[in-house]
Amino acid sequence: MIEIHWNSPFGARPLSAALIRREDGVRRAQARLREDSACAGETSAEEGPDKWALLRALTEARARFGLSDRTIAVLEALVSCHAGKRIDPARPQIVFPSNRELSLRTRGMADATLRRHLASLIEAGLLLRRDSPNGKRYRRRDVEQGDEAFGFDLSPFALSADVIQAAAEAARAEARAIRYIKTDISLCRRDIRKILDVALSEGRAGDWTDLEQRWIDVIRPLARNAPVAELTARLRECADLRTQAETRYLSSLSEQEMSGNDVSNERHYQSSKTETSIESSIDEKNEENSDGGLRSDKETGLDADLAPQASTQSKGKTRSLSEAPAWKGRSLTSRRDAARLDEPDIATVLEICPSLSDYSMGPIRSPGELEAVADRVRGFLGISRDAYRSAQSAMGPFQAAVTIAALLERAEHIRSPGGYLRALTHKAATKGFRLGPMLEALRNHALRS
């Protein structure tokens, strides 16, 4: 196969400046590749891209090249006419199928449609025409002068491999971002609807009409191919509405309701205040009562969500003595120990919350590793990314990760970990939140069990 240097199109098709520049760019790029291959002692064909992998990448990135799915189908038909798995970008790679053959390989596409899609491929810089004197496509074999072919040159397609692969990776990253945003929008909408439903069914005080109207706005349909910017704006609307609905609902709860048993009243919003919930009665923990040292759940700092249930023990969920942590059998922690638990180290967290290690690929040795595992666990607990980010902002990244570890320890007894975490976040943002009482409550529960 020899090089062809003429590039004027056959018939009435004009020769444009863009076509001349494109042809000149292809020639220069091929000359550089041949020189590099000669210096390296390799053939350029060995380094050419896999034509099917490149076609798949172009399919993923076709929107960035302005190509339709049918245009990709025409290019696939042309590529299938090329012998070999790889396309050598350093030399012209001309295929010469007839219109009938192209129509068969594109499942019966009409000639006019074929011409339109071929023009799109040439405009995108992925093909070059090599027209014969009469406009026909063919190859002429000549032992002395060498072969001469007329048709479509695929070498620009191979030369664009790096650009196509980069565009495909960008398209995949954008698709992942869109999936994550759509998931967050769905979860946020669900939270809003549940909050509004429970508020209206319980007759909570406040004007819920305006929130209902905004709910109608955030559920309006989005275009199937909506861009990231539009989806992000919708997610921001949903997050703002969810925050307002949750704040209004929490403000309507009494102190007793905030600390009530989730199982009995089926509310998803809990409080972490030291008078109730996990942190309750720190000062009473080390005092024995009058009937021989037995302590109530409140005196050991466990709220109803974290209290041990007989049904759980009957199912064999308690740890065996061989699995007991190293601190089992020691006395209840003192007030000084509780203060130290406010800023625990990694070993203490894993000692009190051993279940977190089950979700790690290896040993957890640093706060960063702990936070990464906690971010993975919050998904298993059904806690949205928005709720976790709010907790990180209010508590700090490490404290939020430890809180996730504590919720994991008692996940079977908490109906809504997401609602519980948001209540703790609200507490941290308004009145302050301490890790010590929560971790001490978990430690004392393990001692008693």
NORJOBEL-V154012 format. One record per residue. N is the residue number from 1. RES is the residue in one small letter. D_LAST is the distance of its C-alpha to the last C-alpha in Angstrom with 2 decimals. Layout:
# NORJOBEL-V154012
N,RES,D_LAST
N,RES,D_LAST
This chain:
# NORJOBEL-V154012
1,m,82.77
2,i,84.59
3,e,83.79
4,i,85.35
5,h,86.22
6,w,87.58
7,n,85.26
8,s,87.46
9,p,86.40
10,f,88.73
11,g,90.57
12,a,90.17
13,r,86.83
14,p,87.48
15,l,86.56
16,s,84.38
17,a,83.54
18,a,79.82
19,l,80.64
20,i,82.74
21,r,80.04
22,r,77.40
23,e,79.71
24,d,80.46
25,g,76.78
26,v,76.05
27,r,78.98
28,r,77.96
29,a,74.34
30,q,75.54
31,a,77.97
32,r,75.23
33,l,73.05
34,r,75.95
35,e,76.69
36,d,73.09
37,s,72.94
38,a,76.24
39,c,75.03
40,a,71.83
41,g,73.76
42,e,71.70
43,t,72.66
44,s,71.30
45,a,70.50
46,e,67.77
47,e,66.05
48,g,66.55
49,p,63.58
50,d,62.31
51,k,64.13
52,w,61.49
53,a,58.60
54,l,60.78
55,l,61.67
56,r,58.02
57,a,57.35
58,l,60.36
59,t,59.05
60,e,55.85
61,a,57.94
62,r,60.87
63,a,60.38
64,r,60.97
65,f,64.27
66,g,65.32
67,l,65.43
68,s,64.75
69,d,63.14
70,r,66.63
71,t,67.94
72,i,65.22
73,a,66.31
74,v,69.88
75,l,68.76
76,e,66.78
77,a,69.98
78,l,71.90
79,v,69.28
80,s,69.40
81,c,73.13
82,h,72.42
83,a,72.39
84,g,69.58
85,k,65.94
86,r,66.55
87,i,69.01
88,d,71.07
89,p,71.17
90,a,74.06
91,r,76.71
92,p,77.69
93,q,75.79
94,i,78.01
95,v,77.28
96,f,80.05
97,p,78.89
98,s,81.26
99,n,80.34
100,r,80.11
101,e,77.66
102,l,75.52
103,s,75.57
104,l,74.40
105,r,71.56
106,t,70.44
107,r,70.44
108,g,73.82
109,m,73.81
110,a,77.18
111,d,79.52
112,a,79.48
113,t,75.67
114,l,75.67
115,r,78.11
116,r,75.95
117,h,72.79
118,l,74.77
119,a,76.08
120,s,72.51
121,l,71.53
122,i,74.64
123,e,73.97
124,a,70.40
125,g,71.91
126,l,70.45
127,l,73.79
128,l,77.43
129,r,80.44
130,r,82.96
131,d,85.74
132,s,88.71
133,p,92.26
134,n,92.17
135,g,88.54
136,k,87.52
137,r,84.53
138,y,85.36
139,r,85.50
140,r,88.81
141,r,88.86
142,d,91.41
143,v,91.55
144,e,93.66
145,q,92.31
146,g,88.73
147,d,86.73
148,e,86.85
149,a,84.32
150,f,84.24
151,g,81.26
152,f,77.95
153,d,76.64
154,l,72.85
155,s,72.76
156,p,71.81
157,f,68.69
158,a,67.76
159,l,68.72
160,s,66.28
161,a,63.29
162,d,61.57
163,v,62.05
164,i,60.80
165,q,57.65
166,a,56.84
167,a,57.45
168,a,55.24
169,e,52.34
170,a,52.85
171,a,52.92
172,r,49.66
173,a,48.00
174,e,49.35
175,a,48.14
176,r,44.58
177,a,44.76
178,i,46.05
179,r,43.24
180,y,40.58
181,i,42.44
182,k,42.91
183,t,39.21
184,d,38.39
185,i,41.10
186,s,39.72
187,l,36.17
188,c,37.62
189,r,39.82
190,r,37.00
191,d,35.00
192,i,38.18
193,r,38.95
194,k,35.46
195,i,35.56
196,l,39.08
197,d,38.29
198,v,35.37
199,a,37.42
200,l,40.45
201,s,38.67
202,e,36.99
203,g,40.28
204,r,39.03
205,a,41.56
206,g,43.63
207,d,46.28
208,w,44.71
209,t,48.15
210,d,48.75
211,l,45.44
212,e,46.38
213,q,49.71
214,r,48.16
215,w,45.84
216,i,49.05
217,d,50.31
218,v,47.32
219,i,47.30
220,r,50.98
221,p,51.58
222,l,51.81
223,a,54.31
224,r,53.08
225,n,54.13
226,a,53.25
227,p,53.22
228,v,50.29
229,a,51.76
230,e,51.94
231,l,48.40
232,t,47.09
233,a,48.97
234,r,47.48
235,l,43.93
236,r,44.66
237,e,45.86
238,c,42.74
239,a,40.43
240,d,42.43
241,l,42.37
242,r,38.65
243,t,38.01
244,q,40.36
245,a,38.92
246,e,35.33
247,t,36.44
248,r,38.46
249,y,35.66
250,l,33.13
251,s,35.81
252,s,36.29
253,l,32.71
254,s,32.02
255,e,29.30
256,q,27.43
257,e,27.78
258,m,26.65
259,s,23.24
260,g,23.07
261,n,20.67
262,d,21.86
263,v,21.15
264,s,23.32
265,n,26.18
266,e,26.09
267,r,27.07
268,h,26.33
269,y,26.75
270,q,24.05
271,s,24.34
272,s,22.55
273,k,24.27
274,t,22.73
275,e,23.38
276,t,21.31
277,s,19.00
278,i,16.68
279,e,18.82
280,s,19.11
281,s,19.40
282,i,19.26
283,d,21.39
284,e,19.18
285,k,15.97
286,n,17.21
287,e,18.74
288,e,17.56
289,n,18.87
290,s,21.25
291,d,19.19
292,g,17.53
293,g,15.21
294,l,12.98
295,r,12.74
296,s,13.40
297,d,12.36
298,k,15.69
299,e,15.32
300,t,12.33
301,g,14.43
302,l,12.94
303,d,15.73
304,a,15.86
305,d,15.96
306,l,12.70
307,a,10.82
308,p,8.31
309,q,10.78
310,a,11.09
311,s,13.69
312,t,11.70
313,q,9.39
314,s,12.77
315,k,14.34
316,g,12.32
317,k,11.10
318,t,7.67
319,r,8.69
320,s,10.11
321,l,10.35
322,s,13.69
323,e,12.53
324,a,10.10
325,p,11.91
326,a,14.29
327,w,12.80
328,k,9.60
329,g,10.46
330,r,12.78
331,s,13.31
332,l,12.95
333,t,15.73
334,s,19.08
335,r,21.44
336,r,23.33
337,d,20.38
338,a,19.79
339,a,23.48
340,r,23.38
341,l,20.71
342,d,23.42
343,e,25.25
344,p,22.78
345,d,24.22
346,i,23.59
347,a,21.49
348,t,19.06
349,v,18.83
350,l,18.22
351,e,15.61
352,i,13.52
353,c,14.78
354,p,15.32
355,s,16.22
356,l,19.45
357,s,20.89
358,d,21.05
359,y,23.76
360,s,25.85
361,m,28.92
362,g,28.43
363,p,26.73
364,i,26.18
365,r,28.16
366,s,29.65
367,p,29.02
368,g,31.49
369,e,29.59
370,l,26.34
371,e,28.34
372,a,29.93
373,v,26.71
374,a,25.37
375,d,28.69
376,r,28.23
377,v,24.69
378,r,25.86
379,g,28.27
380,f,25.61
381,l,23.76
382,g,27.10
383,i,27.75
384,s,31.50
385,r,33.26
386,d,34.78
387,a,31.49
388,y,30.19
389,r,33.50
390,s,33.36
391,a,29.95
392,q,31.42
393,s,34.41
394,a,32.55
395,m,29.72
396,g,31.23
397,p,30.61
398,f,27.93
399,q,25.93
400,a,26.25
401,a,25.01
402,v,21.86
403,t,21.33
404,i,21.72
405,a,19.10
406,a,16.59
407,l,17.72
408,l,17.36
409,e,13.63
410,r,13.27
411,a,16.58
412,e,15.67
413,h,15.00
414,i,18.12
415,r,21.38
416,s,23.69
417,p,22.57
418,g,26.27
419,g,26.68
420,y,23.59
421,l,24.97
422,r,28.37
423,a,27.13
424,l,25.57
425,t,28.89
426,h,30.85
427,k,28.93
428,a,29.55
429,a,33.20
430,t,33.86
431,k,31.70
432,g,29.89
433,f,26.42
434,r,24.13
435,l,21.48
436,g,19.98
437,p,18.19
438,m,16.78
439,l,15.48
440,e,14.17
441,a,12.23
442,l,10.61
443,r,10.02
444,n,8.59
445,h,6.15
446,a,5.12
447,l,5.56
448,r,3.79
449,s,0.00
